[in-house]
Amino acid sequence: MEKTIAVIGGSGFVGRATIELIAKHNTRIVVLCRNAERAKYLKPMGVVGQITLVSGDACEDETLERVIASADAVVNLVGILAETRNQKFSALQAELPGRIGAMAAKHDIKNVVHISAIGASVTSRSVYSRTKAAGEAALISAFPRAVILRPSIVFGTADNFFNRFAGMAMLAPALPLPGGGGMLMQPVYVGDVAAAIAAGLGLTKTRKKMEGKIFELAGPNIFSFRQLMQMTLSNIKRRRLLMPVPLWMMRCGAVFAGLLPNPPLTVDQVRLLASDNVADPLRPGLSEIGITPTPVDTILPQYLARFRPGGLFKR
């Protein structure tokens, strides 16, 4: 193994694709996650002994430093869409990146790649977006060479977007269109995000230097929310009503939903739905890295077929 890579928060959707890819580059991988027992599915993605899982809280300095100290490069994939009793935006998204950067600098780490999100801004109405922006600033201050990647909505076999609405369409007579469904999105394939991370780690060649820069990762096409719902229904071969829901009504519902242990929608997520989620054309993206963005329609049929009437193998 030529290089040891520490992956912070690698047990999720993007983490799985990333680990599967970087394992092919003759690297040793140490994954810090909340529950290593539940993340054992990552082990077969490499050869015996290549992938090590560590249980721990990334917010604890001792645990974090133990994982980073022995690494040559670090990937931070920690992020949440909604707060819980033990997981807060301020700790995980605003403060943690800066702590990772400081430890990386202390131990002379060569590469740090941080996953943020399109729309990260200190002026955003969303706490999620503001803490993402604060985390970027803290990381760059502590580790100026860091590579920051801002993906749009990420799609792929285990995504939480198309799968969620396809599953909903199996039971519900209609799908909601927040604010009428005019919000614009530019979905990016999880494999392209993983390839960008590998490039930021120096595992693959790039067209332009990545160190110290922010890249916005998005697919080749821009869709409205309504168009994405239509595409979902077309792929699962089901007819459902598309029902516009005013954002004020969604906010009211989110207030009550937020009282649940695992709320399906929060007020902060409704604020996110009020803004487009597309890449800034003035910032570098996948093409500048040397990656050709993957269109949604080439991947979606591969994993949404199971939601069709009769299932995947129905003729």
N, C-alpha and C positions, 0 to 999 in steps of 0.2 A: 504494500500500500504506500503510495507516494505522498499522500496528503491526508490530514485528519480534518474533518469538517464537523463543527458543532452546529446542530440544528435545534434552535430554541422553539418549542411549540410545533413539533413536526408530525403530530398524530392526526391532523385534520385532512381535509380534502386536497388542498394545495400541497401540504407536507408529504402526503403519500406519493403524489406524482413526482415531486422534487426528489425525494429519496430514491425512488425507483430509477430516475434518470442519472443522478450523480453517482449512484452505486456502480454504474457501468463505466465510470471514468477512473477505476482503480483507486478509489478513495476509501479511507476508513471513516465511518460516520457514527457520531455520538448524538443521540436524540434525547433531549430533555423534554419530558411530558408529564402531565399530572398523574397519570396512571400507566406505568410501563406494562402491567399485566394486560391491560385492555389494548395496548398497542403492539402486541406480539405479531400481528399480521404484517408488520414492517420487516421482521427478521428475514423471511424468505426472499426478500427483494435483493439480497446480496448473498455472497458465499458465506460459509460458516465462519463466524467471528468478525465479519466485516461491519455489521451494524450492532451497536450497543445501545440499549434503552436504559434511561435513567429516570426514576420517579422523583419528582420534586417540584417545588414552587419556584418559578422563575423570579418571583419578587424577593426571594431570600438570597442575599449576597453570597453566602457561603456556598450554597448549591450552584448558583449561577457561575461563580468563579471557578468552581471545581470542574465544570464542563468546559468552560472557555480556556482555562489555563493551558490545557494540553493540546489545543487545536491550532491549526494553521489558518483556518478561515471560519467565519461564523455567518449563519443565516438566521434572521429573526422573522418568524412567521406568526408570532403571537398577535391575536386580535380578536375582539368580540363585537357582536352586533347589538347586544343588549346587556345591561348590567344585572348582576345577581348580588346576593348578600356578600359573597366572597370575591367577586370579580368586578372591578371598577375601571371605567375608562381612564381615569386619572393615573392609576397605578400601572395598568398594562399597556396603554397606548401613549400616554404623555411622558411618563417617567422611565419606564423600562428601557426604551431604546437608548436613552442617554447613558444609563448605567451599563448597558452592553457595550456602548462605544468607549466608555471610560476604561472598562476592563480589557477590551480589545487593545486599546492603546497601551495600557500597563504591561500587557504580556506580548507586545510587539506582533500582534496578529496582522497578517498581510491583507486579507480581504474581509470586508463586512458587507453583507447584502441585507437590506431591510425591506419588508413588504408593507407598503402603506396603502393608499386607495385614491383613485381619481376623485377629485372634489375636496381633498384635504385643504383646509383654509382656516386661518385664525379668525376670519370674519364670518364664517358659516353660522347659520342658526342652529345647526346640529352639533350636539356635544361630541358625537362620534367623529365628525369631520374636524372639529377644532382640536380634539386630542390627538388625532392623526397628524395634524400639522405641527402641534407642539412636540410630538415625538420625533418628527423629522428634524426640527430645529435643534433639539437636544442632542440627537445623534451626530449631526454635522458639526456641532460645536465641540463634541468630545472626540470625534473621529472624522476629520474632514474628507478622508478618502472614501468614505462609505458610498455604496451604490444604493440609491433609493428607487424602488419600483412601485409604481401606482397602477394596479390593474383596475379595469372596469369590472362589471359583473362577470364572474368566471364560470364557464360552463364545461361540462364533462360528465363522464359516467355517473359519478356520485355527487353531482352538484346539488345545491339547496335551492335552486331557482326553478329550472324547467321541471325537475322531478317533483318539486312541491306542487306546482300548478297542474301538472299532469295527474298526480295522485288526487288532487282536489276535484279534477274534472271527472274522475271515475265515480264520484259520489254526489257531487253538487250539480244542480241544474244550470248554474251560471258561474262565471268567473268574474271577479271584481276588476274594474278599471279605475285605479286611484286617480282622482282629479280628471276623469274622462279618458285616461290612457294616452295622453299626448306626450308624456315624459319620454325623452330620448335616451336610448342606451346603446352601447357599442360592445356587446359581449366578446370576451376574449377566451380562447381555448386554454384549458389548464395545462396542456402539453406545451403551449407557447410560453406560458408563464414560467414553467419549470425550466424550459430552455433558456429563458432570459436570466433566471437565477444562476444556472450553470455558467453562463457567459460572464455574469458579474463576479463569479468566484474564480474566473480565470481558467476554467476547464475547457472552454472552446474559444475559437478565434472570433473577434468582433470587427465590424466595419469601423467603428469609432471607439475611442477610449471611453470607458464607463466610470472610472473612479471619480468620486466627488460630484456625480451628476444625478439628476432626477429624470427618470424615464416613465412616460405614461403608456401603459400597455392596453391596447384595444384591438378588436377585430377589424376586418376590412370594411364592414358595413354598419351603418347606423339605422336603428329601428325605433319606432315608437313602442311604448308598452303594449298598445293594442295589437300592433303587428306581431309582437313576440307571442302574445296569447293566441292569435290566429295561427301562427306557425306551430305552436304546441298542439292545438286541437287538430290541425291538419295531419301531424305526424302520428297522433294516437287514434286518428280516424273516428273522432267523436264530435257531435254537434252540441254546442252549449251556448247559451246566451252570454254576451259580453255586456256586463252591467256597469255603467259609469257610477262611481261613488265619489261625491264631493269630499275634498280633503278635510273640511271641517267636521264632516260626519265620521270620517275615519279617526280623527283626533279624539272625538268623543268616545268612540268604541275602544280606542287604545288606552284611554284613561282607566277604564274598567278592566281591560285585558291585562294591564300592567300590574293588577293586584294578584294575578295568578303566579304560581311558582316558576313556570316556564312560559311567559306570555308569547302568543303568536304574533303580536304586533305591539310596538311601543310608540309613545308620542314622538320620541326622537327619530324613529324610523319613518314616521309620517313626514317629518320635516325633510328627511332625505328624499322622499318621493316627490317633493315639491320642486326639485332641481334636476336638470339633465345630468346624465352620467356618461359623458363622452370625452374623448381625449382632447387636450389642448393642442391644436396644430402647430403652435410655436415651440412645443417641447419635443425632444427626441422620443421615438417610440421603438416598436419592434423592428421596423425596417432599418433604422440606424444601427441596431445591434447586429443585424444580418439575419433576421428571422422573418419569413414570409407568413403573415397572419392567416390563420385557418378560418374559413367561412363557417358560420353556424350550420348551414344546411348540409354540409358534408359530414358532420359528426352527429347531429341531433337524431337522425333516424336510427342510428346504431344502438342507442340506449333508451329511447322512448317507445320502441316497438312493444315492450312488455306491458304498456298501459293500454294497448288496443283491446277492443272487445274480443274475448277468447284467448288473449295472451300472446306471447312472443311467437309461438309456433302454430298459431291459427292461420289457415290458408284463406 
